[in-house]
Amino acid sequence: YYGVYNYYQDSSVISGNTVTGGRYSYTTFPTTQYGMYPYYNDNTLVANNTVTTRATTTVYGINVYFNDNFVVENNKIWVDSGTTSYGLYLYTGKSTNFSIPA
């Protein structure tokens, strides 16, 4: 399951969204869940979103994968899984900035 999947884009703005996914029982699918999955993007902003995800095995709230010049700020992320949970998962990129509210 992908709540937001953004692939090979330039200058995207993903802002003001509410992404809710997953079942409220660990005995049903999906097994892996991605709230937001920006993948191979340039010059992208992910801001002011609320992401709530739940799955039976692995959950990614926001998975930032191979992005350059990327900004993530002021997002609310809630994740819950039966085994592994990642609120914000970062994998390779250049010039990525994060703002975490106090």
Buried (B, 14 or more C-beta within 10 A) or exposed (E): BBBBEBEEBEEBEBEEBEBEBBBEEBEEEBBBBBBBBBBEBBBBBBBEBBBBBBBBBBBBBBBBBBBBBBBBBEBEBBBBBBEEBBBBBBEEBEEBEEEEEE
